[in-house]
């Protein structure tokens, strides 16, 4: 039997990035004790107010259908949070609720680009981006982020990648996997390109609450950008609640109407009890959110400090997010060979970053989603393995 061409377009190479993670989880299921530093799944509990409100909503029987794009009061709470962050107007009419940032990216791009269009995105990039863009039928155009400049955007290269077919400039800050945080000047330069070439800016801001070294800047915050900016975020990272699958799209009102039509035939609304829990979290200031940011900033410094002792390897503390990149090119091993060797010899699982794009080749992405003691032991094992490699 034949399948739609869509199945080929969503089979992106980024799926290969998770190969070592699947192997590590298989070994753990068979009883091997491992330190898993592969995925950004927070180890901390979500804010108590979020859990309590969600549970209470379930007890009240809030399991029926909900409005297609979400309850107005929940959308208004997201809008208030976004307006406070950006200093620009945002209302419930600018907000569409979706099951997580991943769904938000998928739905947004379905409305922004199609066959014959081009989407420009810096790489390395999150591993699902290729397939999400492929689902639209548009062509993904990559612009390298070079490790020599801390994986910050090359604005000249970004402009050179724009053609008459370009429809979207897609940015992610704080950045996964590199931990780079775009400066306000960099975001302003991207915005200027978008205005000059009449382009959309799609901004993945799921790590916005985890910027360590400076304030996060959204393109929505800039003059004359709200009409061409689409922001994606969620509670997954900021509130340590990826399993709740609560995310949102902030966009111009005309786009929100198109998203209504898409979600009507795709999701038909989201769980009311999840939205009730999210509303409680969004309308309070849970202390756990600030604690999460402090946790990841401390852990980033801890892991980066440990890895400085790894021979022939290089690292630098990330500017945000929940990962550290380790450059292992000096060992003479590929990142995949190093990662699988590390798993076999030391029982530590990390992700080869090659699956995020060629500019990350030779790097490992190390998740900080473990307690300090586990991270310390994992870092020491990585250093020990690098010493063993150097001795040969």
VEXTI-643793 format. One record per residue (C-alpha): residue in one letter; x negated, y, z negated. Coordinates in Angstrom, 2 decimals. Example, Ala and Ser with C-alpha at 12.3 -4.5 7.8 and 13.67 -1.06 7.14 Angstrom:
REM residues 2
 aa      px      py      pz
  A  -12.30   -4.50   -7.80
  S  -13.67   -1.06   -7.14
REM end
This chain:
REM residues 392
 aa      px      py      pz
  X    0.00    0.00    0.00
  X   -1.12    3.57    0.71
  X   -1.46    6.37   -1.82
  X   -1.25   10.13   -1.50
  X   -4.47   12.02   -0.61
  X   -4.10   13.59   -4.06
  X   -5.55   10.48   -5.72
  X   -8.85   11.09   -3.94
  X   -8.89   14.80   -4.71
  X   -8.50   14.22   -8.47
  X  -11.18   11.51   -8.59
  X  -13.93   14.06   -9.24
  X  -17.53   13.12   -9.97
  X  -17.17   14.75  -13.38
  X  -15.64   11.54  -14.67
  X  -19.16   10.04  -14.62
  X  -20.12   12.38  -17.45
  X  -18.22   10.21  -19.90
  X  -19.86    6.88  -19.00
  X  -22.12    6.76  -22.04
  X  -19.23    7.79  -24.29
  X  -17.14    4.82  -23.13
  X  -20.13    2.52  -23.66
  X  -20.70    3.87  -27.17
  X  -17.04    3.51  -28.13
  X  -17.10   -0.05  -26.80
  X  -20.12   -0.87  -28.96
  X  -18.53    0.75  -32.00
  X  -15.33   -1.27  -31.46
  X  -17.50   -4.41  -31.49
  X  -18.86   -3.44  -34.90
  X  -22.07   -1.53  -34.22
  X  -22.65    1.48  -36.47
  X  -23.29    4.53  -34.30
  X  -23.58    8.29  -34.59
  X  -21.22    9.62  -31.95
  X  -22.19   13.11  -30.74
  X  -20.47   12.99  -27.38
  X  -17.11   14.78  -27.40
  X  -15.76   18.02  -28.87
  X  -13.23   16.39  -31.18
  X  -13.36   18.38  -34.45
  X  -14.04   16.39  -37.61
  X  -12.46   19.01  -39.90
  X   -8.76   18.88  -40.81
  X   -6.41   21.43  -39.21
  X   -5.09   24.30  -41.36
  X   -2.67   23.09  -44.01
  X    0.00   25.56  -42.88
  X   -0.04   24.00  -39.42
  X    0.36   20.45  -40.70
  X    2.99   21.36  -43.29
  X    5.16   23.29  -40.85
  X    4.92   20.54  -38.22
  X    5.87   17.84  -40.72
  X    8.75   19.89  -42.11
  X   10.05   20.49  -38.60
  X   10.07   16.76  -37.94
  X   11.95   16.16  -41.15
  X   14.55   18.66  -40.01
  X   15.06   16.64  -36.85
  X   13.47   19.11  -34.44
  X   12.91   16.51  -31.71
  X   15.28   17.71  -28.98
  X   14.58   19.63  -25.81
  X   13.06   23.10  -25.94
  X   13.02   26.03  -23.47
  X   11.00   25.22  -20.36
  X    8.17   27.70  -21.04
  X    8.48   27.57  -24.84
  X   10.48   29.26  -27.57
  X   10.48   33.07  -27.25
  X    9.31   33.59  -30.83
  X    6.33   31.26  -30.32
  X    5.40   32.94  -27.05
  X    5.68   36.31  -28.81
  X    3.28   35.09  -31.51
  X    0.75   34.04  -28.86
  X    1.20   37.41  -27.15
  X    0.60   39.28  -30.42
  X   -2.58   37.30  -31.05
  X   -3.80   38.01  -27.52
  X   -2.91   41.71  -27.69
  X   -4.75   42.06  -31.01
  X   -7.84   40.37  -29.55
  X   -7.92   42.36  -26.31
  X   -6.44   45.70  -27.33
  X   -4.15   45.54  -24.30
  X   -0.37   45.07  -24.09
  X    0.91   41.50  -23.92
  X    4.47   40.29  -24.50
  X    6.30   36.98  -24.63
  X    7.09   37.45  -20.93
  X    3.35   37.10  -20.23
  X    3.07   33.76  -22.07
  X    3.85   30.21  -20.97
  X    3.33   27.31  -23.39
  X    1.68   24.12  -22.12
  X    0.38   20.88  -23.70
  X   -3.22   21.99  -24.19
  X   -5.70   24.10  -22.26
  X   -6.34   21.28  -19.79
  X   -2.71   21.38  -18.67
  X   -2.92   25.16  -18.63
  X   -5.81   25.12  -16.19
  X   -4.04   22.60  -13.96
  X   -0.75   24.52  -13.89
  X   -2.39   27.90  -13.40
  X   -4.47   26.79  -10.44
  X   -1.45   25.18   -8.82
  X    0.01   28.69   -8.69
  X   -3.18   30.51   -7.65
  X   -4.80   28.51   -4.85
  X   -4.06   25.93   -2.21
  X   -5.40   24.29    0.96
  X   -7.74   26.59    2.86
  X   -8.53   28.69   -0.22
  X  -11.76   28.79   -2.21
  X  -12.24   28.87   -5.98
  X  -15.60   30.17   -7.18
  X  -16.82   28.81  -10.51
  X  -20.28   28.85  -12.12
  X  -21.90   25.50  -12.86
  X  -22.60   23.62  -15.03
  X  -18.89   23.50  -15.73
  X  -16.56   21.38  -17.81
  X  -16.32   17.94  -16.28
  X  -12.62   18.11  -15.34
  X  -12.87   21.37  -13.39
  X  -13.70   19.65  -10.11
  X  -10.63   17.44  -10.19
  X   -8.34   20.25  -11.36
  X   -9.43   22.39   -8.43
  X   -9.24   19.39   -6.09
  X   -5.61   18.82   -7.03
  X   -4.73   22.17   -5.45
  X   -6.31   21.26   -2.12
  X   -8.58   24.31   -2.41
  X  -12.35   24.13   -2.05
  X  -14.52   24.54   -5.14
  X  -17.56   26.77   -4.62
  X  -20.24   26.59   -7.32
  X  -22.68   29.27   -8.42
  X  -25.67   27.97  -10.44
  X  -26.22   29.06  -14.04
  X  -29.98   28.79  -14.54
  X  -31.45   27.48  -17.81
  X  -34.32   29.96  -17.49
  X  -31.92   32.81  -18.33
  X  -29.93   30.96  -20.99
  X  -27.29   29.86  -18.48
  X  -25.97   33.40  -18.14
  X  -24.19   34.33  -14.93
  X  -26.12   35.48  -11.85
  X  -23.87   38.30  -10.68
  X  -25.61   38.69   -7.33
  X  -25.17   34.99   -6.59
  X  -21.52   35.21   -7.69
  X  -20.84   38.04   -5.26
  X  -22.70   36.24   -2.47
  X  -20.39   33.24   -2.92
  X  -17.26   35.31   -2.20
  X  -15.82   34.88    1.28
  X  -12.55   35.90    2.95
  X  -11.15   32.54    1.78
  X  -11.89   33.18   -1.91
  X   -8.81   33.50   -4.11
  X  -10.06   32.89   -7.66
  X  -13.12   33.64   -9.80
  X  -13.07   31.09  -12.62
  X  -15.04   31.82  -15.79
  X  -15.42   30.07  -19.14
  X  -16.68   31.93  -22.20
  X  -17.91   30.76  -24.67
  X  -19.17   28.23  -22.19
  X  -18.92   24.46  -22.23
  X  -21.40   22.77  -22.04
  X  -24.11   25.44  -22.43
  X  -22.86   27.53  -25.35
  X  -23.54   30.78  -23.48
  X  -21.22   33.70  -24.29
  X  -20.70   36.25  -21.54
  X  -21.56   39.81  -22.58
  X  -19.04   42.59  -22.11
  X  -21.20   43.96  -19.28
  X  -21.10   40.59  -17.51
  X  -17.33   40.34  -17.84
  X  -16.99   43.92  -16.59
  X  -19.10   43.05  -13.55
  X  -16.90   40.01  -12.78
  X  -13.83   42.21  -13.14
  X  -15.29   44.76  -10.74
  X  -15.84   42.02   -8.15
  X  -12.26   40.84   -8.60
  X  -10.87   44.32   -8.07
  X  -13.14   45.00   -5.10
  X  -12.22   41.75   -3.31
  X   -8.62   41.53   -4.56
  X   -9.15   38.24   -6.43
  X   -7.64   36.51   -9.42
  X   -9.79   35.89  -12.51
  X   -9.05   32.64  -14.30
  X  -10.57   32.82  -17.78
  X  -10.91   29.66  -19.88
  X  -11.11   31.02  -23.43
  X  -10.49   27.90  -25.50
  X  -13.68   28.56  -27.52
  X  -13.01   32.29  -28.02
  X  -12.75   31.92  -31.81
  X  -16.13   30.16  -31.88
  X  -18.34   32.97  -30.57
  X  -21.31   33.33  -32.95
  X  -23.73   35.93  -31.64
  X  -21.36   38.64  -30.45
  X  -17.74   39.50  -29.83
  X  -15.82   37.54  -27.23
  X  -14.66   39.68  -24.30
  X  -11.65   38.68  -22.23
  X  -11.18   40.18  -18.76
  X   -7.61   40.96  -19.89
  X   -9.18   43.57  -22.21
  X  -10.52   45.61  -19.29
  X   -8.75   48.41  -17.41
  X   -6.55   47.39  -14.46
  X   -7.23   43.68  -15.01
  X   -4.03   42.37  -16.63
  X   -2.35   42.25  -13.21
  X   -4.99   39.85  -11.85
  X   -6.15   37.93  -14.94
  X   -4.95   34.53  -16.14
  X   -6.15   33.44  -19.59
  X   -6.04   29.84  -20.82
  X   -6.42   28.86  -24.47
  X   -5.11   26.55  -27.18
  X   -5.27   25.60  -30.85
  X   -7.42   22.54  -30.10
  X  -10.79   24.03  -31.04
  X   -9.93   27.11  -33.13
  X   -7.57   25.15  -35.40
  X   -9.14   21.66  -35.09
  X   -5.92   20.27  -33.64
  X   -6.54   18.77  -30.17
  X   -4.06   15.96  -30.80
  X   -1.17   18.40  -31.08
  X   -1.68   19.41  -27.42
  X   -0.56   23.00  -27.95
  X   -1.91   25.50  -25.44
  X   -0.86   28.53  -23.47
  X   -1.25   30.57  -20.32
  X   -1.33   34.37  -20.50
  X   -0.57   35.85  -17.10
  X    1.31   38.59  -15.22
  X    5.09   38.26  -15.43
  X    5.56   37.29  -11.74
  X    3.25   34.31  -12.24
  X    5.11   33.25  -15.37
  X    8.23   32.90  -13.24
  X    6.40   30.59  -10.84
  X    5.10   28.58  -13.79
  X    8.69   28.16  -15.00
  X    9.54   26.43  -11.72
  X    6.44   24.21  -11.93
  X    7.07   23.19  -15.54
  X   10.75   22.60  -14.85
  X    9.86   19.73  -12.53
  X    6.74   18.66  -14.43
  X    7.19   18.78  -18.22
  X   10.69   20.12  -18.93
  X    9.56   21.86  -22.10
  X    7.44   20.83  -25.05
  X    8.06   19.27  -28.48
  X    9.90   21.72  -30.76
  X    8.15   20.43  -33.91
  X    4.74   21.18  -32.39
  X    5.84   24.71  -31.53
  X    7.18   25.21  -35.06
  X    3.83   24.19  -36.52
  X    1.97   26.42  -34.09
  X    4.21   29.36  -34.96
  X    3.30   29.02  -38.63
  X   -0.40   28.93  -37.77
  X   -0.22   31.86  -35.35
  X    1.72   34.15  -37.69
  X   -0.59   33.65  -40.66
  X   -4.35   33.94  -41.01
  X   -5.37   30.45  -42.16
  X   -8.72   30.51  -44.00
  X   -9.62   27.24  -42.27
  X  -10.05   29.09  -38.94
  X  -12.84   31.31  -40.25
  X  -14.34   28.29  -42.02
  X  -14.44   26.38  -38.73
  X  -16.38   29.19  -37.06
  X  -18.84   29.28  -39.95
  X  -19.19   25.49  -39.81
  X  -20.15   25.44  -36.14
  X  -22.50   28.40  -36.41
  X  -24.31   26.68  -39.31
  X  -24.37   23.32  -37.56
  X  -25.73   24.87  -34.36
  X  -28.61   26.38  -36.31
  X  -29.19   23.11  -38.17
  X  -29.32   20.93  -35.06
  X  -31.37   23.41  -33.04
  X  -33.89   23.59  -35.85
  X  -34.22   19.83  -36.08
  X  -34.65   19.40  -32.34
  X  -37.55   21.86  -32.17
  X  -39.71   18.99  -33.43
  X  -38.82   16.75  -30.47
  X  -41.96   16.52  -28.30
  X  -41.65   17.61  -24.66
  X  -38.09   18.83  -25.29
  X  -36.66   22.33  -25.53
  X  -33.56   23.78  -27.12
  X  -32.13   27.09  -28.25
  X  -29.24   27.82  -30.61
  X  -26.01   28.25  -28.64
  X  -24.20   31.60  -28.69
  X  -20.85   29.92  -29.29
  X  -18.81   26.73  -29.01
  X  -19.45   23.35  -30.59
  X  -22.38   21.92  -28.62
  X  -26.16   22.18  -28.41
  X  -28.03   21.52  -25.16
  X  -31.36   19.70  -25.31
  X  -33.68   19.99  -22.30
  X  -35.47   16.64  -21.91
  X  -37.04   17.27  -18.50
  X  -40.48   17.49  -20.09
  X  -40.28   13.86  -21.16
  X  -40.36   12.66  -17.56
  X  -37.07   10.83  -18.08
  X  -33.73   11.63  -16.55
  X  -31.08   12.73  -19.01
  X  -29.14    9.52  -18.36
  X  -32.16    7.31  -19.00
  X  -32.99    9.26  -22.16
  X  -29.38    9.06  -23.40
  X  -29.00    5.33  -22.80
  X  -32.42    4.69  -24.32
  X  -31.43    6.73  -27.36
  X  -28.21    4.78  -27.72
  X  -30.00    1.45  -27.49
  X  -32.95    2.30  -29.75
  X  -31.43    4.65  -32.33
  X  -27.67    4.18  -32.19
  X  -27.00    7.83  -31.31
  X  -24.65    8.70  -28.45
  X  -24.97   12.03  -26.63
  X  -23.80   13.08  -23.16
  X  -26.12   13.53  -20.18
  X  -25.23   17.01  -18.94
  X  -25.84   16.17  -15.27
  X  -22.14   15.32  -14.96
  X  -21.34   18.98  -15.65
  X  -23.30   20.18  -12.61
  X  -26.78   20.06  -11.06
  X  -27.98   23.12  -12.99
  X  -27.69   21.07  -16.19
  X  -29.71   18.16  -14.82
  X  -32.23   16.94  -17.35
  X  -30.22   18.22  -20.32
  X  -28.21   16.46  -23.02
  X  -25.01   17.87  -24.50
  X  -24.93   17.19  -28.24
  X  -21.63   17.64  -30.06
  X  -21.58   19.31  -33.47
  X  -18.34   17.64  -34.53
  X  -19.79   15.67  -37.41
  X  -20.58   16.59  -41.03
  X  -23.97   18.16  -41.72
  X  -25.43   14.97  -43.18
  X  -24.51   12.95  -40.09
  X  -25.84   15.66  -37.77
  X  -29.09   15.76  -39.73
  X  -29.55   12.01  -39.41
  X  -28.61   12.14  -35.72
  X  -31.09   14.95  -35.07
  X  -33.89   13.07  -36.83
  X  -33.18    9.97  -34.75
  X  -33.29   12.02  -31.53
  X  -36.68   13.44  -32.57
  X  -37.92    9.95  -33.45
  X  -36.90    8.62  -30.05
  X  -38.58   11.56  -28.28
  X  -41.77   10.83  -30.28
  X  -41.63    7.21  -29.17
  X  -41.22    8.28  -25.52
  X  -44.15   10.71  -25.83
  X  -46.37    7.98  -27.32
  X  -45.98    5.93  -24.16
REM end
